[in-house]
């Protein structure tokens, strides 16, 4: 069931991107290792592709919402599994797992087309 509008998802994208980048300091695992850099990289990537998404909160509007949600899903899976993939689960795993699961959930329950008066960009090169 798709219950989150693309506009709401867009607001959440920017908040989550900032939270991911700040999470090593917020949750106390800013030690220079993979546990620090994975959420920073995922957060920065999310901000970039959010700016490029063809939805209410996008600026460049070259990525389709379906592509955006697929990237969210993949980023969420990577983030949630990263403590075990990169071997730091003995030090920290809860923030990565919870934030990753939130990303996965948001990708699965967000509508794929903007509603209302938003006009999608008409780009022949949209992905």
URQUI-V113999 format. One record per residue. N is the residue number from 1. RES is the residue in one small letter. SS is DSSP state (H for helix, E for strand, C for the rest). PSI is psi in degrees with one decimal (* if undefined). BURIAL is 1 if it has 24 or more other ideal C-beta (glycine too) atoms within 12 Angstrom, else 0. Layout:
n: <N,N>
res: <RES,RES>
ss: <SS,SS>
psi: <PSI,PSI>
burial: <BURIAL,BURIAL>
This chain:
n: <1,2,3,4,5,6,7,8,9,10,11,12,13,14,15,16,17,18,19,20,21,22,23,24,25,26,27,28,29,30,31,32,33,34,35,36,37,38,39,40,41,42,43,44,45,46,47,48,49,50,51,52,53,54,55,56,57,58,59,60,61,62,63,64,65,66,67,68,69,70,71,72,73,74,75,76,77,78,79,80,81,82,83,84,85,86,87,88,89,90,91,92,93,94,95,96,97,98,99,100,101,102,103,104,105,106,107,108,109,110,111,112,113,114,115,116,117,118,119,120,121,122,123,124,125,126,127>
res: <x,x,x,x,x,x,x,x,x,x,x,x,x,x,x,x,x,x,x,x,x,x,x,x,x,x,x,x,x,x,x,x,x,x,x,x,x,x,x,x,x,x,x,x,x,x,x,x,x,x,x,x,x,x,x,x,x,x,x,x,x,x,x,x,x,x,x,x,x,x,x,x,x,x,x,x,x,x,x,x,x,x,x,x,x,x,x,x,x,x,x,x,x,x,x,x,x,x,x,x,x,x,x,x,x,x,x,x,x,x,x,x,x,x,x,x,x,x,x,x,x,x,x,x,x,x,x>
ss: <C,C,C,E,C,H,H,H,H,H,H,H,H,H,H,H,H,H,H,H,H,H,H,H,H,H,C,C,C,C,C,C,C,H,H,H,H,H,H,H,H,H,H,H,H,H,H,H,H,H,H,C,E,C,C,C,C,C,C,C,C,C,E,C,H,H,H,H,H,H,H,H,H,H,H,H,H,H,H,H,H,H,H,H,H,C,C,C,C,C,C,C,C,H,H,H,H,H,H,H,H,H,H,H,H,H,H,H,H,E,C,C,C,C,C,C,C,C,C,C,C,C,C,C,C,C,C>
psi: <123.9,103.0,-15.0,127.6,159.7,-33.1,-46.3,-42.4,-39.8,-43.4,-45.2,-35.5,-49.7,-39.0,-43.6,-40.5,-45.5,-43.5,-43.4,-44.2,-38.8,-14.6,-36.2,-33.4,-37.5,-44.7,3.8,37.1,33.8,81.2,8.0,-2.9,-174.3,-35.6,-28.7,-46.8,-29.4,-53.9,-31.0,-46.2,-43.9,-42.4,-44.9,-41.8,-43.2,-40.0,-42.8,-49.8,-20.1,-42.0,-27.6,0.7,141.9,74.7,-179.4,-31.8,1.4,157.2,-51.0,-31.6,49.8,-18.5,138.5,159.8,-36.6,-42.2,-43.3,-47.2,-32.7,-42.1,-41.2,-44.9,-48.4,-40.7,-40.4,-41.9,-46.6,-47.3,-46.6,-36.3,-11.1,-36.4,-32.1,-35.3,-43.9,4.4,31.4,16.9,-21.0,-15.6,-43.8,137.3,-29.5,-49.1,-41.7,-45.2,-49.1,-47.4,-36.7,-43.1,-35.1,-41.3,-46.0,-48.3,-46.2,-37.4,-28.6,-20.3,12.8,138.1,151.3,-7.2,137.1,150.0,170.5,-140.9,-1.2,129.3,123.8,150.2,143.6,77.6,125.1,-18.4,9.6,138.0,*>
burial: <0,0,0,1,1,1,1,0,1,1,0,1,1,1,0,1,1,0,1,1,1,0,1,1,0,0,0,0,1,0,0,0,0,1,1,1,1,1,1,1,1,1,1,0,1,1,1,1,1,1,0,1,1,1,1,1,1,1,0,0,1,1,1,1,1,0,1,1,1,0,1,1,1,0,1,1,1,1,1,1,1,1,1,0,0,0,0,1,0,0,0,1,1,0,1,1,1,0,1,1,0,1,1,1,1,1,1,0,0,1,1,1,0,1,0,0,0,0,0,1,0,0,0,0,0,0,0>
